[in-house]
Amino acid sequence: MYDHSHNESGEDEDEKKRSFSPEVHLEAAQLVVEQGYTVKAACDAMGVGKTTMEYCVRILRSEHAWLPF
């Protein structure tokens, strides 16, 4: 029988959501927006999920749209 590991709150360890700082989100999005990484390559490099990466990239691109270049 398969034994699930649980943390102190009773949640499955495999289902625990990771939390990243705003700085990590920014750095991850910059890989795509400023350095030309693909979303997948940036996800692999930073350990961030695809949905999170896409959200961060969208936010960073919207902020860049307001910069006076």
C-alpha positions as CSV (number, residue, x, y, z in Angstrom):
1,M,0.0,0.0,0.0
2,Y,1.3,3.5,-0.8
3,D,2.0,5.6,2.2
4,H,1.4,9.4,1.6
5,S,3.7,11.7,3.6
6,H,1.9,14.5,5.3
7,N,3.2,17.7,6.9
8,E,2.1,18.9,10.4
9,S,-1.1,20.5,9.0
10,G,-2.1,17.2,7.4
11,E,-1.5,18.3,3.9
12,D,0.2,16.0,1.4
13,E,3.8,17.2,0.9
14,D,3.5,16.7,-2.9
15,E,0.5,19.1,-3.0
16,K,2.2,21.9,-0.9
17,K,2.3,25.2,-2.8
18,R,5.6,26.9,-3.0
19,S,5.9,30.6,-2.4
20,F,8.3,32.9,-4.1
21,S,9.3,36.4,-3.2
22,P,8.5,39.3,-5.6
23,E,12.2,39.5,-6.4
24,V,12.2,35.9,-7.7
25,H,9.1,36.6,-9.7
26,L,10.8,39.7,-11.3
27,E,14.0,37.8,-12.0
28,A,12.1,34.9,-13.6
29,A,10.0,37.3,-15.8
30,Q,13.2,39.2,-16.8
31,L,14.7,36.0,-18.2
32,V,11.8,35.9,-20.8
33,V,11.2,39.7,-21.4
34,E,14.8,41.0,-21.3
35,Q,17.0,38.0,-22.0
36,G,15.0,36.1,-24.6
37,Y,14.4,32.9,-22.7
38,T,11.4,30.8,-23.7
39,V,8.8,30.5,-20.9
40,K,9.7,26.8,-20.5
41,A,13.4,27.5,-20.3
42,A,12.8,30.2,-17.7
43,C,10.5,27.9,-15.7
44,D,13.2,25.2,-15.7
45,A,15.9,27.6,-14.7
46,M,14.0,29.2,-11.9
47,G,11.8,26.3,-10.7
48,V,8.7,28.4,-11.2
49,G,5.5,26.9,-12.6
50,K,4.3,27.8,-16.1
51,T,1.1,29.6,-15.0
52,T,3.1,31.7,-12.5
53,M,5.7,32.5,-15.1
54,E,3.1,33.6,-17.7
55,Y,1.5,35.8,-15.1
56,C,4.8,37.4,-14.1
57,V,5.8,38.0,-17.7
58,R,2.4,39.6,-18.5
59,I,2.9,42.0,-15.5
60,L,6.4,42.9,-16.4
61,R,5.5,43.5,-20.1
62,S,2.6,45.8,-19.0
63,E,5.0,47.8,-16.8
64,H,7.5,48.0,-19.7
65,A,4.8,49.4,-21.9
66,W,4.7,52.6,-19.7
67,L,8.4,53.3,-19.8
68,P,9.3,56.3,-21.9
69,F,11.8,54.9,-24.4
